[in-house]
Amino acid sequence: MSSISNDNETIFKSWLSSNAPPIQLPELYLAYKEIESQAKKVNLVKASLYEDLDISIVKRIRSEIEQDRIFKFTHTFVLTDITYELCDSK
């Protein structure tokens, strides 16, 4: 991972820790890794989500995950946690 990626990861984790309950953090980190893995699998990112900060890529990843029935089925609990945390933090 490059230094930019490390910096972005640190910034993201800092933001997440201040916006989500501490007990949910491990689950959210796992969910992020699963989303990153799926994005790599369908060739939306090459290295890391921390390096690809373009909003159009983020929207494409979101769309891909929302439309992928197999991913949604196999990650139901993870997606439920993500949705709960995102809606709860607004």
Stockholm file with secondary structure:
# STOCKHOLM 1.0

chainA/1-90         MSSISNDNETIFKSWLSSNAPPIQLPELYLAYKEIESQAKKVNLVKASLYEDLDISIVKRIRSEIEQDRIFKFTHTFVLTDITYELCDSK
#=GR chainA/1-90 SS CCHHHHHHHHHHHHHHHHHSCGGGHHHHHHHHHHHHHHHHHTTSCSSCTTTCCCHHHHHHHHHHHHHCHHHHHHTHHHHHHHHHHHHHTC
#=GC SS_cons        CCHHHHHHHHHHHHHHHHHSCGGGHHHHHHHHHHHHHHHHHTTSCSSCTTTCCCHHHHHHHHHHHHHCHHHHHHTHHHHHHHHHHHHHTC
//
